[in-house]
């Protein structure tokens, strides 16, 4: 498992879909995960420390877990299948560890409320992780970077098709400022 932080929330220029950008804590690899507008707002509200008059859904979930004696110990983005990300919320309750299946967006909205660490499985980063090209500053997939390092390696046609769909999605994002410490888009939608 690789520890991640929430770098920012972006909007696709192609279809206006929201994307949360996770950054590897100890490296310059990014993981973009498309999420719904309500979840993007829920994450952004907490990241920007905006107070709301009544609890939002993820605040309610946090309150339920706390009232039942549980603690969110971490969340894990653990799988990617057919362009769908999967996550687990890891809870400690009554001396037991409980894993709860979740959408990554909901898990992230909860994690920012309870200050739980965020992890991504290496296999997910291998499929959908991004690096910034050192020469152009443009994003390249981790899979493309591996191909560039291994001349002559053959990738099956299905894998190329999956990579191209993901690459088209990434190219529709405004990633200006990604990887810069003083990113003005950090935490904004």
C-alpha beads as a LAMMPS data file, in Angstrom:
LAMMPS data file: protein, C-alpha beads

189 atoms
188 bonds

1 atom types
1 bond types

-500.0 500.0 xlo xhi
-500.0 500.0 ylo yhi
-500.0 500.0 zlo zhi

Masses

1 110.0

Atoms # bond

1 1 1 0.000 0.000 0.000
2 1 1 1.223 3.464 -0.925
3 1 1 0.275 6.427 1.272
4 1 1 -1.420 9.245 -0.608
5 1 1 -2.606 12.784 0.092
6 1 1 -5.360 14.789 -1.570
7 1 1 -3.564 17.183 -3.904
8 1 1 -6.581 18.952 -5.408
9 1 1 -10.009 18.674 -6.962
10 1 1 -10.171 19.492 -10.674
11 1 1 -12.827 19.790 -13.351
12 1 1 -12.566 18.094 -16.751
13 1 1 -12.623 20.668 -19.541
14 1 1 -14.311 18.152 -21.827
15 1 1 -17.345 17.086 -19.782
16 1 1 -17.105 19.143 -16.565
17 1 1 -16.783 16.005 -14.473
18 1 1 -14.995 16.425 -11.137
19 1 1 -11.750 14.644 -10.440
20 1 1 -9.967 14.306 -7.138
21 1 1 -6.195 14.141 -7.593
22 1 1 -4.341 12.027 -5.042
23 1 1 -0.567 12.432 -4.785
24 1 1 1.828 9.798 -3.589
25 1 1 3.134 11.089 -0.260
26 1 1 6.782 10.235 -0.874
27 1 1 6.995 10.567 -4.683
28 1 1 5.675 12.517 -7.662
29 1 1 3.052 10.060 -8.840
30 1 1 -0.587 11.130 -9.020
31 1 1 -3.853 9.229 -9.078
32 1 1 -6.852 10.989 -10.651
33 1 1 -10.232 9.574 -9.635
34 1 1 -13.415 10.888 -11.207
35 1 1 -16.134 11.633 -8.652
36 1 1 -19.597 13.159 -8.523
37 1 1 -20.217 16.862 -7.881
38 1 1 -21.812 16.258 -4.457
39 1 1 -18.811 14.241 -3.263
40 1 1 -16.402 16.812 -4.730
41 1 1 -18.229 19.509 -2.771
42 1 1 -18.165 17.379 0.398
43 1 1 -14.394 16.940 0.134
44 1 1 -13.760 20.584 -0.808
45 1 1 -15.912 21.923 2.047
46 1 1 -13.762 20.089 4.579
47 1 1 -10.428 20.812 2.867
48 1 1 -11.269 24.520 2.773
49 1 1 -12.565 24.402 6.367
50 1 1 -15.952 25.844 5.404
51 1 1 -18.491 25.575 8.208
52 1 1 -21.966 24.360 7.346
53 1 1 -25.045 24.939 9.517
54 1 1 -26.101 21.267 9.545
55 1 1 -24.108 18.040 9.198
56 1 1 -23.529 16.840 5.644
57 1 1 -23.933 13.149 4.841
58 1 1 -20.252 12.369 5.489
59 1 1 -20.376 14.291 8.796
60 1 1 -23.364 12.125 9.736
61 1 1 -21.422 8.974 8.831
62 1 1 -18.485 10.159 10.958
63 1 1 -20.854 10.859 13.879
64 1 1 -22.447 7.397 13.583
65 1 1 -19.074 5.658 13.588
66 1 1 -17.892 7.693 16.574
67 1 1 -21.141 7.198 18.552
68 1 1 -20.914 3.439 17.976
69 1 1 -17.374 3.417 19.391
70 1 1 -15.568 2.974 16.102
71 1 1 -12.501 4.673 14.674
72 1 1 -11.664 5.036 10.990
73 1 1 -8.049 3.872 10.860
74 1 1 -7.522 4.348 7.102
75 1 1 -9.069 4.215 3.691
76 1 1 -7.658 2.266 0.776
77 1 1 -8.269 2.732 -2.944
78 1 1 -7.861 -0.963 -3.554
79 1 1 -9.013 -1.785 -7.076
80 1 1 -9.728 -0.501 -10.575
81 1 1 -11.948 -2.551 -12.890
82 1 1 -13.510 -1.387 -16.156
83 1 1 -12.750 2.285 -15.392
84 1 1 -14.387 2.007 -11.948
85 1 1 -12.348 2.611 -8.795
86 1 1 -13.077 0.694 -5.584
87 1 1 -12.186 1.571 -2.002
88 1 1 -12.424 0.219 1.515
89 1 1 -12.934 2.061 4.773
90 1 1 -10.956 0.356 7.525
91 1 1 -12.570 0.639 10.968
92 1 1 -11.426 -0.404 14.414
93 1 1 -14.403 -1.330 16.560
94 1 1 -14.611 -3.334 19.793
95 1 1 -11.121 -4.756 19.287
96 1 1 -11.855 -5.883 15.735
97 1 1 -10.865 -4.546 12.337
98 1 1 -13.736 -4.126 9.925
99 1 1 -13.400 -3.448 6.185
100 1 1 -16.343 -1.692 4.570
101 1 1 -16.709 -1.529 0.786
102 1 1 -17.034 2.057 -0.435
103 1 1 -16.842 4.336 -3.415
104 1 1 -13.507 6.172 -3.245
105 1 1 -15.277 9.548 -3.219
106 1 1 -17.252 8.673 -0.075
107 1 1 -14.206 7.133 1.595
108 1 1 -12.160 10.270 0.841
109 1 1 -14.918 12.595 2.111
110 1 1 -14.943 10.588 5.349
111 1 1 -11.128 10.440 5.580
112 1 1 -10.756 14.239 5.465
113 1 1 -13.288 14.538 8.301
114 1 1 -11.587 12.044 10.613
115 1 1 -8.028 12.795 9.438
116 1 1 -7.470 9.151 8.484
117 1 1 -4.540 8.201 6.256
118 1 1 -5.300 7.470 2.610
119 1 1 -3.650 4.575 0.785
120 1 1 -3.711 3.226 -2.758
121 1 1 -2.866 -0.287 -3.818
122 1 1 0.211 -0.472 -6.050
123 1 1 -1.804 -2.279 -8.725
124 1 1 -4.198 0.696 -8.960
125 1 1 -1.305 3.144 -9.250
126 1 1 0.260 0.881 -11.874
127 1 1 -2.884 1.073 -13.999
128 1 1 -3.994 4.679 -13.470
129 1 1 -1.112 6.527 -11.838
130 1 1 0.311 9.594 -13.565
131 1 1 3.760 11.075 -13.725
132 1 1 4.648 14.464 -15.147
133 1 1 6.909 14.353 -18.195
134 1 1 10.142 16.064 -17.133
135 1 1 10.545 17.787 -20.503
136 1 1 6.997 18.899 -21.312
137 1 1 5.323 18.952 -17.895
138 1 1 2.417 17.010 -19.425
139 1 1 0.961 14.020 -17.607
140 1 1 1.876 10.530 -18.749
141 1 1 0.459 7.329 -17.344
142 1 1 2.673 5.156 -15.199
143 1 1 2.086 2.381 -17.743
144 1 1 3.395 4.632 -20.553
145 1 1 6.439 5.539 -18.455
146 1 1 7.175 1.828 -17.933
147 1 1 6.849 1.196 -21.672
148 1 1 9.288 4.027 -22.376
149 1 1 11.787 2.461 -19.938
150 1 1 11.480 -0.970 -21.572
151 1 1 12.157 -0.657 -25.308
152 1 1 10.732 -3.514 -27.334
153 1 1 8.174 -4.503 -24.703
154 1 1 4.907 -5.565 -26.296
155 1 1 1.579 -4.607 -24.738
156 1 1 -1.567 -6.448 -25.735
157 1 1 -4.192 -4.610 -27.766
158 1 1 -6.784 -4.649 -24.967
159 1 1 -4.339 -2.961 -22.579
160 1 1 -3.562 -0.282 -25.184
161 1 1 -7.295 0.353 -25.629
162 1 1 -7.753 0.784 -21.871
163 1 1 -4.733 3.092 -21.661
164 1 1 -5.956 5.272 -24.552
165 1 1 -9.405 5.753 -22.996
166 1 1 -7.794 6.766 -19.720
167 1 1 -5.303 9.013 -21.528
168 1 1 -8.145 10.811 -23.377
169 1 1 -9.822 11.445 -20.044
170 1 1 -6.613 12.813 -18.509
171 1 1 -5.971 15.077 -21.474
172 1 1 -9.377 16.705 -20.845
173 1 1 -8.321 17.870 -17.372
174 1 1 -6.869 21.242 -16.499
175 1 1 -3.731 20.054 -14.712
176 1 1 -1.935 23.394 -14.726
177 1 1 -0.038 23.852 -11.511
178 1 1 0.008 20.145 -10.676
179 1 1 3.113 19.301 -8.713
180 1 1 3.725 22.852 -7.565
181 1 1 3.812 23.545 -3.820
182 1 1 1.716 26.735 -4.064
183 1 1 -1.005 25.345 -6.320
184 1 1 -3.874 27.877 -6.360
185 1 1 -6.320 25.079 -7.290
186 1 1 -5.426 22.963 -4.270
187 1 1 -8.600 21.788 -2.595
188 1 1 -10.836 23.721 -4.983
189 1 1 -13.291 22.297 -7.429

Bonds

1 1 1 2
2 1 2 3
3 1 3 4
4 1 4 5
5 1 5 6
6 1 6 7
7 1 7 8
8 1 8 9
9 1 9 10
10 1 10 11
11 1 11 12
12 1 12 13
13 1 13 14
14 1 14 15
15 1 15 16
16 1 16 17
17 1 17 18
18 1 18 19
19 1 19 20
20 1 20 21
21 1 21 22
22 1 22 23
23 1 23 24
24 1 24 25
25 1 25 26
26 1 26 27
27 1 27 28
28 1 28 29
29 1 29 30
30 1 30 31
31 1 31 32
32 1 32 33
33 1 33 34
34 1 34 35
35 1 35 36
36 1 36 37
37 1 37 38
38 1 38 39
39 1 39 40
40 1 40 41
41 1 41 42
42 1 42 43
43 1 43 44
44 1 44 45
45 1 45 46
46 1 46 47
47 1 47 48
48 1 48 49
49 1 49 50
50 1 50 51
51 1 51 52
52 1 52 53
53 1 53 54
54 1 54 55
55 1 55 56
56 1 56 57
57 1 57 58
58 1 58 59
59 1 59 60
60 1 60 61
61 1 61 62
62 1 62 63
63 1 63 64
64 1 64 65
65 1 65 66
66 1 66 67
67 1 67 68
68 1 68 69
69 1 69 70
70 1 70 71
71 1 71 72
72 1 72 73
73 1 73 74
74 1 74 75
75 1 75 76
76 1 76 77
77 1 77 78
78 1 78 79
79 1 79 80
80 1 80 81
81 1 81 82
82 1 82 83
83 1 83 84
84 1 84 85
85 1 85 86
86 1 86 87
87 1 87 88
88 1 88 89
89 1 89 90
90 1 90 91
91 1 91 92
92 1 92 93
93 1 93 94
94 1 94 95
95 1 95 96
96 1 96 97
97 1 97 98
98 1 98 99
99 1 99 100
100 1 100 101
101 1 101 102
102 1 102 103
103 1 103 104
104 1 104 105
105 1 105 106
106 1 106 107
107 1 107 108
108 1 108 109
109 1 109 110
110 1 110 111
111 1 111 112
112 1 112 113
113 1 113 114
114 1 114 115
115 1 115 116
116 1 116 117
117 1 117 118
118 1 118 119
119 1 119 120
120 1 120 121
121 1 121 122
122 1 122 123
123 1 123 124
124 1 124 125
125 1 125 126
126 1 126 127
127 1 127 128
128 1 128 129
129 1 129 130
130 1 130 131
131 1 131 132
132 1 132 133
133 1 133 134
134 1 134 135
135 1 135 136
136 1 136 137
137 1 137 138
138 1 138 139
139 1 139 140
140 1 140 141
141 1 141 142
142 1 142 143
143 1 143 144
144 1 144 145
145 1 145 146
146 1 146 147
147 1 147 148
148 1 148 149
149 1 149 150
150 1 150 151
151 1 151 152
152 1 152 153
153 1 153 154
154 1 154 155
155 1 155 156
156 1 156 157
157 1 157 158
158 1 158 159
159 1 159 160
160 1 160 161
161 1 161 162
162 1 162 163
163 1 163 164
164 1 164 165
165 1 165 166
166 1 166 167
167 1 167 168
168 1 168 169
169 1 169 170
170 1 170 171
171 1 171 172
172 1 172 173
173 1 173 174
174 1 174 175
175 1 175 176
176 1 176 177
177 1 177 178
178 1 178 179
179 1 179 180
180 1 180 181
181 1 181 182
182 1 182 183
183 1 183 184
184 1 184 185
185 1 185 186
186 1 186 187
187 1 187 188
188 1 188 189
